[in-house]
Amino acid sequence: MRKSLIQKNRELLESEKGAVFKDPGGRLGICLVYPNTYHVGMSNLGFTGLYTLLNSMDGVVCERVFLPEKNDIDRIERTRSRLVSFESGRPLNSFDAIAFSVSFENDYPNVLKILGLAKIGYYSRDRGDRDPLIIMGGPCAFINPEPLADFMDVVFIGEAENEIDDLVRGLGSDGHKTGRLKSLSGVNGCYIPSFYEPTYSEEGKIIKVEKIYPEAPGVIKRVYVNDLNKTILTSRLSTPHTEFKDMYLIEAMRGCPFSCRFCVAGHVYDPPRQRKPEVLTEEIENAREKGLKVGLIAPSLTEYRGITGLLDGKDVHFSITSLRASKRSAEIVKMLKNGRSVSIAPEAGSQRLRDVIKKKISEDDILETSELILKSNIKNLKLYFMAGLPTETQEDIDAIIELVKKIRSLSKKGTISLTLSIFVPKPFTPFQ
């Protein structure tokens, strides 16, 4: 007999460390949703870190929801039942707010699928005072909120840590839906789509935007954290069922100093910022006391000042998900203890195309870093490439194959896995 979704959730919860259970009485109920599977969502530090942050607030109870597997979706639709929260099995429409953390454009349809499974109206205009407010945050919210704007009551533009108190206060304000939205429109970074009327050209470009609510801000500015040392983004929630198995994830750095022409992270998370080593050391000690491995997260950890000091001399197993192919990676690789995998991203096979996309690494950098990884105790080297980049030719595609052959010839140790993604132009990048 197949297990129900609630049974599966219960088993996953039992395998977790750090899940939070609260009495919902008198507390603001927020359902935090990742519009993809449990495995994907629980591998996302932004999602799990926000769960930790919200549940650290006494007046808030935050529970989770993920996109169910296909057979569970079929069962919910066939039985006409509802999608319920992960921790307590509450119907989603019993929460005060449902907050989607959206990292990838491919998850847009999943947002609507989850609303449908929860039997909540798709469009903001069709939901009333008794419905929870639907919020969107995450990278896609400030890359381009418009594809989902009609479905959202609130879109948060930027990094939420410094505004979380005001955001929670606005969500918990008394009154009808419009009153709550008016309150939230005064919070830095909050975009209320229903307060604006965009006019589009025949090509689908926005010509102008008029305010429907006169007191709404004319421009919604991206909110970002000036000093990362005054906040800490960690996931104290761990599970064996993710990409980062039983790992304590810590954000070491935000933003990337390289600004490759295809990559949105180096543009929308500008300026690059890092946490001081002493701030990270405190969190590393928390992980050590719990007997967990530490996963350091950063767009380009090789550029973190003091990285070798963090890794050296600590009685902790560290994991680093990715390295920039450069000579600075050598010291880091030597300090990693029996890691499962490390990724490097050549992105293109030929030097010509790497120069076009401003990926400032040479073939020698790629080969030297790959050899270090393959000859270390790291079991798997992951290589990331893109197809369809501007000016790409067949020779550039062939160069990917040749480069991988060269990497494989460096050592018989370890496995090599490839990911080939299709290039998609991103807003705020030179290739937009």
One Martini backbone bead per residue (centre of mass of N, CA, C, O) as a GRO file, in nm:
protein
  432
    1MET     BB    1   0.096   0.037   0.023
    2ARG     BB    2   0.070   0.358  -0.015
    3LYS     BB    3   0.179   0.640   0.102
    4SER     BB    4   0.105   0.914   0.244
    5LEU     BB    5   0.194   1.236   0.268
    6ILE     BB    6   0.184   1.248   0.578
    7GLN     BB    7   0.369   1.004   0.625
    8LYS     BB    8   0.614   1.115   0.476
    9ASN     BB    9   0.647   1.368   0.647
   10ARG     BB   10   0.691   1.224   0.917
   11GLU     BB   11   0.953   1.077   0.834
   12LEU     BB   12   1.115   1.330   0.766
   13LEU     BB   13   1.093   1.464   1.044
   14GLU     BB   14   1.238   1.230   1.204
   15SER     BB   15   1.519   1.291   1.034
   16GLU     BB   16   1.538   1.558   1.163
   17LYS     BB   17   1.720   1.860   1.262
   18GLY     BB   18   1.545   2.154   1.391
   19ALA     BB   19   1.263   2.142   1.409
   20VAL     BB   20   0.961   2.340   1.453
   21PHE     BB   21   0.731   2.353   1.737
   22LYS     BB   22   0.415   2.525   1.773
   23ASP     BB   23   0.183   2.707   1.920
   24PRO     BB   24  -0.057   2.892   1.737
   25GLY     BB   25  -0.158   3.048   1.966
   26GLY     BB   26  -0.137   3.396   1.909
   27ARG     BB   27   0.002   3.354   1.631
   28LEU     BB   28   0.166   3.409   1.348
   29GLY     BB   29   0.089   3.247   1.043
   30ILE     BB   30   0.348   3.093   0.844
   31CYS     BB   31   0.380   2.971   0.514
   32LEU     BB   32   0.658   2.812   0.382
   33VAL     BB   33   0.740   2.803   0.030
   34TYR     BB   34   0.863   2.553  -0.193
   35PRO     BB   35   0.843   2.519  -0.557
   36ASN     BB   36   0.947   2.223  -0.472
   37THR     BB   37   1.100   1.980  -0.357
   38TYR     BB   38   1.237   1.877  -0.072
   39HIS     BB   39   1.526   1.838  -0.176
   40VAL     BB   40   1.554   2.124  -0.294
   41GLY     BB   41   1.459   2.310  -0.060
   42MET     BB   42   1.663   2.183   0.166
   43SER     BB   43   1.917   2.301  -0.022
   44ASN     BB   44   1.820   2.597   0.067
   45LEU     BB   45   1.933   2.854   0.256
   46GLY     BB   46   1.718   3.073   0.228
   47PHE     BB   47   1.485   2.894   0.326
   48THR     BB   48   1.601   2.771   0.596
   49GLY     BB   49   1.686   3.045   0.718
   50LEU     BB   50   1.399   3.170   0.733
   51TYR     BB   51   1.280   2.960   0.917
   52THR     BB   52   1.467   3.021   1.154
   53LEU     BB   53   1.404   3.324   1.182
   54LEU     BB   54   1.094   3.312   1.228
   55ASN     BB   55   1.113   3.102   1.477
   56SER     BB   56   1.270   3.320   1.663
   57MET     BB   57   0.986   3.440   1.688
   58ASP     BB   58   0.745   3.443   1.923
   59GLY     BB   59   0.491   3.556   1.728
   60VAL     BB   60   0.579   3.301   1.545
   61VAL     BB   61   0.460   3.052   1.307
   62CYS     BB   62   0.657   2.827   1.107
   63GLU     BB   63   0.583   2.654   0.814
   64ARG     BB   64   0.587   2.397   0.562
   65VAL     BB   65   0.611   2.368   0.192
   66PHE     BB   66   0.592   2.138  -0.084
   67LEU     BB   67   0.623   1.986  -0.368
   68PRO     BB   68   0.487   1.722  -0.465
   69GLU     BB   69   0.480   1.440  -0.587
   70LYS     BB   70   0.312   1.318  -0.849
   71ASN     BB   71   0.146   1.095  -0.697
   72ASP     BB   72   0.041   1.300  -0.481
   73ILE     BB   73  -0.100   1.492  -0.669
   74ASP     BB   74  -0.296   1.286  -0.788
   75ARG     BB   75  -0.434   1.218  -0.518
   76ILE     BB   76  -0.539   1.495  -0.442
   77GLU     BB   77  -0.709   1.532  -0.703
   78ARG     BB   78  -0.878   1.269  -0.687
   79THR     BB   79  -0.984   1.330  -0.374
   80ARG     BB   80  -1.018   1.640  -0.317
   81SER     BB   81  -0.798   1.746  -0.153
   82ARG     BB   82  -0.545   1.896   0.055
   83LEU     BB   83  -0.289   2.084   0.109
   84VAL     BB   84  -0.045   2.058   0.370
   85SER     BB   85   0.145   2.099   0.622
   86PHE     BB   86   0.435   1.963   0.743
   87GLU     BB   87   0.418   1.970   1.059
   88SER     BB   88   0.070   1.972   1.123
   89GLY     BB   89  -0.148   1.958   0.880
   90ARG     BB   90  -0.241   2.226   0.778
   91PRO     BB   91  -0.423   2.424   0.616
   92LEU     BB   92  -0.330   2.691   0.425
   93ASN     BB   93  -0.596   2.875   0.486
   94SER     BB   94  -0.511   2.903   0.810
   95PHE     BB   95  -0.319   3.113   0.742
   96ASP     BB   96  -0.206   3.442   0.722
   97ALA     BB   97   0.047   3.341   0.543
   98ILE     BB   98   0.201   3.291   0.214
   99ALA     BB   99   0.546   3.208   0.145
  100PHE     BB  100   0.737   3.243  -0.138
  101SER     BB  101   1.041   3.084  -0.247
  102VAL     BB  102   1.199   3.211  -0.544
  103SER     BB  103   1.474   3.098  -0.760
  104PHE     BB  104   1.317   2.986  -1.027
  105GLU     BB  105   1.147   3.007  -1.322
  106ASN     BB  106   1.056   2.699  -1.342
  107ASP     BB  107   0.864   2.743  -1.070
  108TYR     BB  108   0.611   2.903  -1.147
  109PRO     BB  109   0.399   2.673  -1.196
  110ASN     BB  110   0.421   2.563  -0.898
  111VAL     BB  111   0.278   2.790  -0.758
  112LEU     BB  112  -0.001   2.730  -0.884
  113LYS     BB  113  -0.023   2.437  -0.803
  114ILE     BB  114  -0.027   2.488  -0.495
  115LEU     BB  115  -0.277   2.665  -0.485
  116GLY     BB  116  -0.463   2.448  -0.604
  117LEU     BB  117  -0.411   2.225  -0.385
  118ALA     BB  118  -0.518   2.442  -0.156
  119LYS     BB  119  -0.769   2.601  -0.255
  120ILE     BB  120  -0.655   2.875  -0.381
  121GLY     BB  121  -0.666   3.152  -0.529
  122TYR     BB  122  -0.480   3.278  -0.781
  123TYR     BB  123  -0.586   3.563  -0.772
  124SER     BB  124  -0.580   3.843  -0.591
  125ARG     BB  125  -0.870   3.957  -0.676
  126ASP     BB  126  -1.013   3.668  -0.566
  127ARG     BB  127  -0.926   3.749  -0.281
  128GLY     BB  128  -0.999   3.783   0.056
  129ASP     BB  129  -1.011   3.843   0.397
  130ARG     BB  130  -0.994   3.517   0.464
  131ASP     BB  131  -0.740   3.510   0.320
  132PRO     BB  132  -0.431   3.467   0.267
  133LEU     BB  133  -0.144   3.610   0.218
  134ILE     BB  134   0.050   3.646  -0.079
  135ILE     BB  135   0.401   3.578  -0.105
  136MET     BB  136   0.708   3.703  -0.257
  137GLY     BB  137   1.038   3.571  -0.270
  138GLY     BB  138   1.351   3.598  -0.369
  139PRO     BB  139   1.531   3.627  -0.652
  140CYS     BB  140   1.279   3.657  -0.850
  141ALA     BB  141   1.158   3.913  -0.714
  142PHE     BB  142   1.424   4.104  -0.806
  143ILE     BB  143   1.453   4.037  -1.105
  144ASN     BB  144   1.123   3.957  -1.176
  145PRO     BB  145   0.788   4.002  -1.068
  146GLU     BB  146   0.569   4.007  -1.309
  147PRO     BB  147   0.482   3.708  -1.382
  148LEU     BB  148   0.342   3.698  -1.062
  149ALA     BB  149   0.179   3.959  -0.980
  150ASP     BB  150  -0.132   3.872  -1.008
  151PHE     BB  151  -0.091   3.646  -0.762
  152MET     BB  152   0.012   3.873  -0.572
  153ASP     BB  153   0.007   4.072  -0.284
  154VAL     BB  154   0.324   4.032  -0.225
  155VAL     BB  155   0.653   4.177  -0.291
  156PHE     BB  156   0.986   4.109  -0.209
  157ILE     BB  157   1.265   4.339  -0.252
  158GLY     BB  158   1.517   4.139  -0.143
  159GLU     BB  159   1.663   4.152   0.175
  160ALA     BB  160   1.498   4.063   0.483
  161GLU     BB  161   1.634   4.090   0.765
  162ASN     BB  162   1.588   4.410   0.834
  163GLU     BB  163   1.250   4.379   0.769
  164ILE     BB  164   1.102   4.151   0.934
  165ASP     BB  165   0.952   4.306   1.156
  166ASP     BB  166   0.775   4.486   0.969
  167LEU     BB  167   0.651   4.257   0.808
  168VAL     BB  168   0.512   4.111   1.045
  169ARG     BB  169   0.348   4.354   1.141
  170GLY     BB  170   0.183   4.386   0.877
  171LEU     BB  171   0.060   4.097   0.873
  172GLY     BB  172  -0.069   4.147   1.180
  173SER     BB  173  -0.263   4.345   1.107
  174ASP     BB  174  -0.552   4.484   1.129
  175GLY     BB  175  -0.807   4.394   0.915
  176HIS     BB  176  -0.837   4.412   0.602
  177LYS     BB  177  -0.671   4.355   0.322
  178THR     BB  178  -0.619   4.649   0.232
  179GLY     BB  179  -0.504   4.744   0.505
  180ARG     BB  180  -0.260   4.554   0.507
  181LEU     BB  181  -0.137   4.653   0.240
  182LYS     BB  182  -0.095   4.946   0.327
  183SER     BB  183   0.099   4.878   0.553
  184LEU     BB  184   0.311   4.724   0.366
  185SER     BB  185   0.382   4.966   0.168
  186GLY     BB  186   0.573   5.097   0.408
  187VAL     BB  187   0.773   4.874   0.351
  188ASN     BB  188   1.068   4.799   0.274
  189GLY     BB  189   1.036   4.624  -0.043
  190CYS     BB  190   0.725   4.653  -0.083
  191TYR     BB  191   0.518   4.509  -0.335
  192ILE     BB  192   0.191   4.611  -0.459
  193PRO     BB  193   0.042   4.530  -0.745
  194SER     BB  194  -0.260   4.649  -0.695
  195PHE     BB  195  -0.131   4.962  -0.680
  196TYR     BB  196  -0.082   4.906  -0.995
  197GLU     BB  197  -0.064   5.021  -1.357
  198PRO     BB  198   0.037   4.872  -1.633
  199THR     BB  199   0.184   4.947  -1.956
  200TYR     BB  200   0.190   4.786  -2.269
  201SER     BB  201   0.334   4.682  -2.537
  202GLU     BB  202   0.331   4.482  -2.813
  203GLU     BB  203   0.615   4.349  -2.698
  204GLY     BB  204   0.579   4.354  -2.364
  205LYS     BB  205   0.656   4.632  -2.266
  206ILE     BB  206   0.700   4.870  -2.032
  207ILE     BB  207   0.591   5.204  -2.042
  208LYS     BB  208   0.401   5.234  -1.779
  209VAL     BB  209   0.325   5.344  -1.430
  210GLU     BB  210   0.038   5.351  -1.227
  211LYS     BB  211  -0.118   5.473  -0.949
  212ILE     BB  212  -0.386   5.371  -0.743
  213TYR     BB  213  -0.232   5.424  -0.479
  214PRO     BB  214  -0.111   5.725  -0.379
  215GLU     BB  215   0.081   5.615  -0.125
  216ALA     BB  216   0.249   5.471  -0.301
  217PRO     BB  217   0.540   5.405  -0.410
  218GLY     BB  218   0.709   5.489  -0.701
  219VAL     BB  219   0.962   5.326  -0.581
  220ILE     BB  220   1.116   5.008  -0.553
  221LYS     BB  221   1.368   4.929  -0.347
  222ARG     BB  222   1.627   4.750  -0.297
  223VAL     BB  223   1.704   4.539  -0.037
  224TYR     BB  224   1.998   4.552   0.177
  225VAL     BB  225   2.276   4.430   0.350
  226ASN     BB  226   2.541   4.601   0.466
  227ASP     BB  227   2.594   4.416   0.738
  228LEU     BB  228   2.652   4.081   0.790
  229ASN     BB  229   2.745   4.087   1.100
  230LYS     BB  230   2.434   4.159   1.199
  231THR     BB  231   2.392   3.885   1.063
  232ILE     BB  232   2.262   3.537   1.024
  233LEU     BB  233   2.292   3.270   0.780
  234THR     BB  234   2.136   2.972   0.879
  235SER     BB  235   2.103   2.607   0.906
  236ARG     BB  236   1.951   2.430   1.179
  237LEU     BB  237   1.848   2.243   0.949
  238SER     BB  238   1.862   1.887   0.917
  239THR     BB  239   1.922   1.627   0.657
  240PRO     BB  240   1.961   1.324   0.462
  241HIS     BB  241   1.752   1.444   0.209
  242THR     BB  242   1.998   1.599   0.061
  243GLU     BB  243   2.265   1.750  -0.082
  244PHE     BB  244   2.320   1.831   0.241
  245LYS     BB  245   2.402   1.604   0.440
  246ASP     BB  246   2.394   1.672   0.756
  247MET     BB  247   2.415   2.003   0.733
  248TYR     BB  248   2.569   2.309   0.831
  249LEU     BB  249   2.468   2.606   0.707
  250ILE     BB  250   2.686   2.883   0.593
  251GLU     BB  251   2.711   3.219   0.532
  252ALA     BB  252   3.001   3.396   0.413
  253MET     BB  253   2.880   3.521   0.138
  254ARG     BB  254   2.765   3.808  -0.065
  255GLY     BB  255   2.820   3.810  -0.361
  256CYS     BB  256   3.013   3.892  -0.664
  257PRO     BB  257   3.325   4.011  -0.804
  258PHE     BB  258   3.295   3.926  -1.129
  259SER     BB  259   3.051   3.971  -1.323
  260CYS     BB  260   2.931   3.790  -1.517
  261ARG     BB  261   2.734   3.830  -1.802
  262PHE     BB  262   2.517   3.584  -1.722
  263CYS     BB  263   2.510   3.659  -1.410
  264VAL     BB  264   2.298   3.765  -1.151
  265ALA     BB  265   2.458   3.761  -0.878
  266GLY     BB  266   2.673   3.996  -0.959
  267HIS     BB  267   2.425   4.221  -0.969
  268VAL     BB  268   2.185   4.189  -0.743
  269TYR     BB  269   2.422   4.144  -0.499
  270ASP     BB  270   2.517   4.418  -0.499
  271PRO     BB  271   2.758   4.419  -0.303
  272PRO     BB  272   3.012   4.255  -0.194
  273ARG     BB  273   2.998   4.037   0.100
  274GLN     BB  274   3.135   3.965   0.434
  275ARG     BB  275   3.211   3.769   0.695
  276LYS     BB  276   3.359   3.741   0.972
  277PRO     BB  277   3.539   3.492   1.107
  278GLU     BB  278   3.428   3.523   1.404
  279VAL     BB  279   3.131   3.479   1.324
  280LEU     BB  280   3.167   3.193   1.199
  281THR     BB  281   3.299   3.046   1.439
  282GLU     BB  282   3.047   3.031   1.617
  283GLU     BB  283   2.885   2.848   1.418
  284ILE     BB  284   3.092   2.620   1.399
  285GLU     BB  285   3.066   2.543   1.698
  286ASN     BB  286   2.772   2.458   1.686
  287ALA     BB  287   2.823   2.222   1.493
  288ARG     BB  288   3.028   2.064   1.662
  289GLU     BB  289   2.832   2.010   1.905
  290LYS     BB  290   2.632   1.845   1.695
  291GLY     BB  291   2.808   1.673   1.481
  292LEU     BB  292   2.839   1.854   1.223
  293LYS     BB  293   2.870   1.951   0.924
  294VAL     BB  294   3.013   2.207   0.718
  295GLY     BB  295   2.855   2.454   0.503
  296LEU     BB  296   2.994   2.674   0.283
  297ILE     BB  297   2.845   2.977   0.154
  298ALA     BB  298   2.928   3.098  -0.182
  299PRO     BB  299   2.989   3.222  -0.492
  300SER     BB  300   3.319   3.284  -0.399
  301LEU     BB  301   3.521   3.135  -0.174
  302THR     BB  302   3.812   3.205  -0.278
  303GLU     BB  303   3.752   3.528  -0.195
  304TYR     BB  304   3.771   3.469   0.099
  305ARG     BB  305   3.887   3.621   0.368
  306GLY     BB  306   4.016   3.359   0.566
  307ILE     BB  307   3.957   3.059   0.479
  308THR     BB  308   4.203   2.898   0.589
  309GLY     BB  309   4.156   2.969   0.888
  310LEU     BB  310   3.880   2.826   0.911
  311LEU     BB  311   3.982   2.529   0.819
  312ASP     BB  312   4.210   2.540   1.022
  313GLY     BB  313   4.216   2.343   1.320
  314LYS     BB  314   3.938   2.209   1.300
  315ASP     BB  315   3.697   1.976   1.450
  316VAL     BB  316   3.578   1.975   1.136
  317HIS     BB  317   3.365   1.904   0.875
  318PHE     BB  318   3.400   2.020   0.554
  319SER     BB  319   3.201   2.189   0.295
  320ILE     BB  320   3.233   2.261  -0.061
  321THR     BB  321   3.054   2.312  -0.348
  322SER     BB  322   3.251   2.544  -0.471
  323LEU     BB  323   3.501   2.642  -0.718
  324ARG     BB  324   3.737   2.836  -0.839
  325ALA     BB  325   3.942   2.831  -1.111
  326SER     BB  326   4.237   2.846  -0.918
  327LYS     BB  327   4.519   2.887  -0.726
  328ARG     BB  328   4.351   2.936  -0.454
  329SER     BB  329   4.234   2.633  -0.432
  330ALA     BB  330   4.463   2.454  -0.323
  331GLU     BB  331   4.443   2.500  -0.011
  332ILE     BB  332   4.149   2.409   0.019
  333VAL     BB  333   4.164   2.117  -0.083
  334LYS     BB  334   4.373   2.020   0.139
  335MET     BB  335   4.150   2.073   0.386
  336LEU     BB  336   3.965   1.868   0.288
  337LYS     BB  337   3.750   1.602   0.426
  338ASN     BB  338   3.603   1.376   0.253
  339GLY     BB  339   3.446   1.476   0.018
  340ARG     BB  340   3.196   1.424  -0.208
  341SER     BB  341   3.186   1.722  -0.354
  342VAL     BB  342   3.297   1.935  -0.632
  343SER     BB  343   3.264   2.243  -0.803
  344ILE     BB  344   3.304   2.356  -1.141
  345ALA     BB  345   3.277   2.650  -1.384
  346PRO     BB  346   3.353   2.694  -1.708
  347GLU     BB  347   3.077   2.707  -1.914
  348ALA     BB  348   3.312   2.686  -2.135
  349GLY     BB  349   3.534   2.532  -2.365
  350SER     BB  350   3.638   2.801  -2.470
  351GLN     BB  351   3.822   3.085  -2.448
  352ARG     BB  352   3.659   3.272  -2.624
  353LEU     BB  353   3.384   3.233  -2.469
  354ARG     BB  354   3.486   3.310  -2.188
  355ASP     BB  355   3.549   3.602  -2.272
  356VAL     BB  356   3.264   3.688  -2.356
  357ILE     BB  357   3.142   3.613  -2.050
  358LYS     BB  358   3.365   3.686  -1.832
  359LYS     BB  359   3.544   3.423  -1.770
  360LYS     BB  360   3.833   3.453  -1.566
  361ILE     BB  361   3.955   3.172  -1.706
  362SER     BB  362   4.168   2.918  -1.775
  363GLU     BB  363   4.261   2.614  -1.878
  364ASP     BB  364   4.480   2.580  -1.666
  365ASP     BB  365   4.299   2.634  -1.424
  366ILE     BB  366   4.107   2.396  -1.472
  367LEU     BB  367   4.317   2.164  -1.471
  368GLU     BB  368   4.452   2.216  -1.196
  369THR     BB  369   4.196   2.200  -1.019
  370SER     BB  370   4.099   1.920  -1.110
  371GLU     BB  371   4.349   1.763  -1.019
  372LEU     BB  372   4.331   1.826  -0.720
  373ILE     BB  373   4.055   1.695  -0.674
  374LEU     BB  374   4.105   1.403  -0.794
  375LYS     BB  375   4.372   1.362  -0.589
  376SER     BB  376   4.193   1.364  -0.364
  377ASN     BB  377   3.923   1.286  -0.127
  378ILE     BB  378   3.737   1.358  -0.348
  379LYS     BB  379   3.483   1.185  -0.526
  380ASN     BB  380   3.349   1.443  -0.689
  381LEU     BB  381   3.334   1.603  -1.007
  382LYS     BB  382   3.177   1.901  -1.103
  383LEU     BB  383   3.052   2.018  -1.421
  384TYR     BB  384   2.977   2.342  -1.567
  385PHE     BB  385   2.762   2.415  -1.845
  386MET     BB  386   2.678   2.598  -2.151
  387ALA     BB  387   2.414   2.651  -2.386
  388GLY     BB  388   2.358   2.926  -2.606
  389LEU     BB  389   2.559   3.133  -2.622
  390PRO     BB  390   2.680   3.405  -2.725
  391THR     BB  391   2.852   3.322  -3.030
  392GLU     BB  392   2.810   3.037  -3.064
  393THR     BB  393   2.965   2.736  -3.176
  394GLN     BB  394   3.055   2.424  -3.265
  395GLU     BB  395   3.343   2.455  -3.152
  396ASP     BB  396   3.251   2.512  -2.860
  397ILE     BB  397   3.115   2.241  -2.812
  398ASP     BB  398   3.360   2.062  -2.876
  399ALA     BB  399   3.537   2.185  -2.644
  400ILE     BB  400   3.395   2.044  -2.412
  401ILE     BB  401   3.480   1.757  -2.479
  402GLU     BB  402   3.786   1.806  -2.475
  403LEU     BB  403   3.807   1.910  -2.184
  404VAL     BB  404   3.698   1.655  -2.043
  405LYS     BB  405   3.915   1.465  -2.145
  406LYS     BB  406   4.149   1.609  -2.007
  407ILE     BB  407   4.046   1.575  -1.718
  408ARG     BB  408   4.030   1.261  -1.716
  409SER     BB  409   4.348   1.223  -1.775
  410LEU     BB  410   4.465   1.319  -1.489
  411SER     BB  411   4.272   1.091  -1.346
  412LYS     BB  412   4.131   0.785  -1.205
  413LYS     BB  413   4.007   0.928  -0.990
  414GLY     BB  414   3.706   0.946  -0.950
  415THR     BB  415   3.430   1.136  -1.047
  416ILE     BB  416   3.252   1.267  -1.339
  417SER     BB  417   3.019   1.536  -1.371
  418LEU     BB  418   2.762   1.673  -1.583
  419THR     BB  419   2.630   2.007  -1.658
  420LEU     BB  420   2.387   2.115  -1.905
  421SER     BB  421   2.285   2.437  -1.975
  422ILE     BB  422   2.057   2.669  -2.073
  423PHE     BB  423   2.064   2.972  -2.188
  424VAL     BB  424   1.937   3.257  -1.993
  425PRO     BB  425   1.843   3.561  -1.994
  426LYS     BB  426   1.909   3.817  -1.755
  427PRO     BB  427   1.833   4.045  -1.558
  428PHE     BB  428   2.089   4.292  -1.515
  429THR     BB  429   2.246   4.194  -1.760
  430PRO     BB  430   2.428   4.221  -2.053
  431PHE     BB  431   2.228   3.975  -2.179
  432GLN     BB  432   1.925   4.094  -2.174
   0.00000   0.00000   0.00000
